[in-house]
Amino acid sequence: MLGLAYIISFTLISAMLAAFAQYLFKRSIKEFHLDRKGIISVFENREVLLAIIIYIIALAVYLQALRYGELSFVYPIFASVFVFVMIISKYKLKEPVGIARIAGTLLIILGIALTALTF
């Protein structure tokens, strides 16, 4: 079995990739309509296609972490995706981040740290 640092690194890389894919989705979808023409136009969007590719890479990296780590350990660490999304939202999308979101994110970080200590 590979070391703890390997499992955590792969899980965090997967979470960062998934967060970046979310950013690309948000940035590239200006107006989306759930009809035939809207769905086709989404798949003609290069940023959406790039985001899908990044999601697939994130999944492959995540599966590698799961291969060597326990699900009950890896999945909570993957929750760091919420931290990365909040950071990207604030600095790249200029979305407001209030005290409640910061507190929630700190609780997620605390949960990740507690999970890592139990391995």
Secondary structure as UniProt FT lines:
FT   HELIX           4..28
FT   HELIX           36..43
FT   HELIX           46..68
FT   HELIX           71..78
FT   TURN            79..80
FT   HELIX           81..91
FT   HELIX           99..117
//
